[in-house]
Amino acid sequence: MLFALCVNLKADNTLTSATVDSTSYQLYMSKQWQLLTKFCDKAIKEGYDYYYLRMRAGIACYELKNYRKAIGHFRRALAFNSNDETADAYLYYSYIYAGRFEEARNFTRFIDSTTKTNMGIGHLQPIAFVGLEGAVKLSDSSAKFKPVNYIQLNLQHYVGNRVSLYHALTYYKQNESRNDIKQFQYYLSATVPLKRTTILTVGTHMLYDKLSIPEVTTKTVNPTGPSPQPTIKTYTNYIEKQSMGLVAAATITKRMTYLDVSLGTTVSFFDTTTQYQFHAGLTCYPFGNRKLAFGALLYHHSEDYYKNSAFAITPFLSSCITKKLLLSASYLNNRGGNINENSGYFVNNSLDLSTSRIACTAEYNLFKKVNVYATYGYESKQEKFYHYTYHYNTFLIGIKIIP
């Protein structure tokens, strides 16, 4: 009967205030969520917009797990009735299930204490997670490039309920034919929700390098004796060198119902080069949730004050296979100089060019407050001076503890 009613309304293409309210109410009470979302979309498109219609549309989207679309409806419902506890709860959890944790936390600033207590969020933990990860990179040119060892301690926490801060301390070590490197890194980023579903992310990455550069010298020795034969001896001395690096980045992201659009810039100052880059990104959420997301980032980058410039692209894909398992994959195709990614978090200050990279990550909720993850990466490199190609296999494991 309800389906027939919706078909007739579509055929007649006529709606009235009475039919909008009665039909949406009947569909809501009978939990016909698919029909209700279609009917509400039609009614809103034709200019009918009020609190109960938005709440019914939002709840229908929420039940269908289309959390990103539900967010828009509940925000509009609160514009009609800012003191509604039910809309507050639905909007908060829509943010959470859509993976928009900073916005969820920021939204609690506008909820009264009694409502927050009733929702079970009277006290929010200031620490999002503490993590530890380690990795090894193995080269297929092992005679020249010894394994890379990497370890990182990271922390994400909140300042108030609006600003999210992420810290990472990293130690990186590698011995190779050209130099031995020990690199210490500190990364700090801040994520701030702005008005109208806009997110600002800024990051800075500081690097301190200690290099041991081999310097080979030869010396001819003329020994004394009845039949002296000159010999050539080789001596290797190591020159110690220290350097600093700095990366600064900023990204603005606009979140819409099924799309995230981002624009950003990164500036990097290293001892060997200065890099400038701009990026534009697009992420699609076809189901309005974290079940599937895909997109790409396009980079325009240059070195040494625009003496040259090039492009790089990184398509990516992620999927929540189950509530506990998240899989993601990305691919980098790059020419004309290295790039730094993810608001300056991934820094590439290698002498050699990374021309391509495939990375796959699996994250699993092992216990209620413990996540573990593993990443495999395959990277193609081009040596700076002789331009031959070699590759790295990267194996990374990590753990996150969520208070």
Disulfide bonds with the S-S distance in Angstrom:
none
